[in-house]
């Protein structure tokens, strides 16, 4: 992916001939990695009893459990809780449940 347009100035070569990782695709990948490190694939706010799905999954708090659905059919997801606990939750048939 090209980092930017118009590096060649006016003329027939509007797109520059190179890209560097820190622009565009690299910056997006780095941002996604930081979000996952801090919040996981599912984030559970224990004080508010809310769950948030991140990166293609949904999460809902129901009767003391968190119900997760994953549109990408991954085998497991990282769950991060507001008290700092982290756990891997196995996904079966795109669904899982966990108790915080």
N, C-alpha and C positions, 0 to 999 in steps of 0.2 A: 504494500500500500504506500502510495506516495505521501510524504509528510505535508506537502503544501503545494499550491499552484503558483505560477508566475515566477519561479526561480530563474527561468530562462529569459525573463523580460518579454517585451512585445515580440511578436513573431510567431512562427509555426510551432515552437516548442514551449508551450505554456507550462507544462509540468516538468519540474526539475528531474534530473537523471538519478537521483539517489534519495534514500530515506535513512533516518537514524532512529534507533529504538526509543529514544526519549521523547519523540514527537508522535502524536496520533496513536497508533496501535500499541506502542510500548507504554505510553502514559495511561491508556485505558486498562491495559492488563495490570499495571501496577496499582491502579485505583481499586480494581476488583479484588486483588489480593489483599489489600489493606482492609477493605470492608469485610472480607471473609475472615481474616485474622481476628478482627475485633468483634464481629457479630455472628459469625458462623453462617450456615445455610438457613438456620432457624434461630431467631433470638426470642428469648422468653423474659419478659419484664415481670418479675415475681411480685413486686409491690402493687402493680396495676392489674395483675392477672391477665396479661395480654401476651399473645404470641404473634410473631411476624415472620412470614416466609420471605426469603431473599433468594434471588437467582433461580427463578423458575419453580418455586414450590409455594404452597399456601400452608398456613398454620392457623389453627383456631383453638382457643381454650374452651373446653367443654367438660363440666362436672369434675374439675380437678385434674384433668388430663389435657394433653395437647395433641390434637389430631393433625397429621401432616399428610399432604398429597404432593407428589412430585411429578411434574409433567415430563421430565426427562428420563424416568425409569432408572435412576441411579441405584446402586446397591446399598448405599448408606449416605447419611447426611450428618454434618456437624451441627450440634445444638449447643448454643452458648446461652447461659443464664445470667441475669443481671448481678448475681452475687459472685460471678467469676467462674462458676463450675462449667465444665465442658464435657460433652459426651457424644459419642458416635451412636446414631440410631439406625438400625437396619431397616431398609425399605423392602416391602414385599408387595408385588402387584401395584406399584406406585403409591402405596399407602403405608402409614405407620402411626403409632401412638406412643407417647411417653408421659411419664409423670415427673414433674419437676421436683 
